Amino acid sequence: MEDIIAEDDQTHGSMFVPVILGSDKTTVSVATGNNEYYPLYASPGNVHHNVRWAHHNAVSLIGFLAIPKSECLF
């Protein structure tokens, strides 16, 4: 993709930046009844892995995906 952007005169000075999305399970037990939340993070793909891994302002929290506990009655 970078080669296509570089060859086109109309996109001179542009940069291709992929966006990385991630989520992980977090259990919150204080005053919530043991709910599970999945925080959704975003990071630009042109940041070095060591910076992103250490959360040096390269990862932004977008929101929480709440997964309520329920009993399945089958």
Phi, psi and omega in degrees: 000322180297324179295321179295317179295320182291328182282337184274126180292331181287339180254023179300128181090358179276162179223139176272118180235108176287156178249130180255125176250144180210158179208150174215156184280133176230125178266126179248116185251345183280115176061018180235357180075033177064043177285151175255132177240149177239095178294136181255120183248152174227147179211143174290143184282353181264013177268137180299145185304319181297324179289316180295320182295325182273000179058041177279066179060021177261348181244129179245137176279123180270317181178182179245133173261107183276131178242099182289146176284136177213156179263132180269121182251084178253000000 
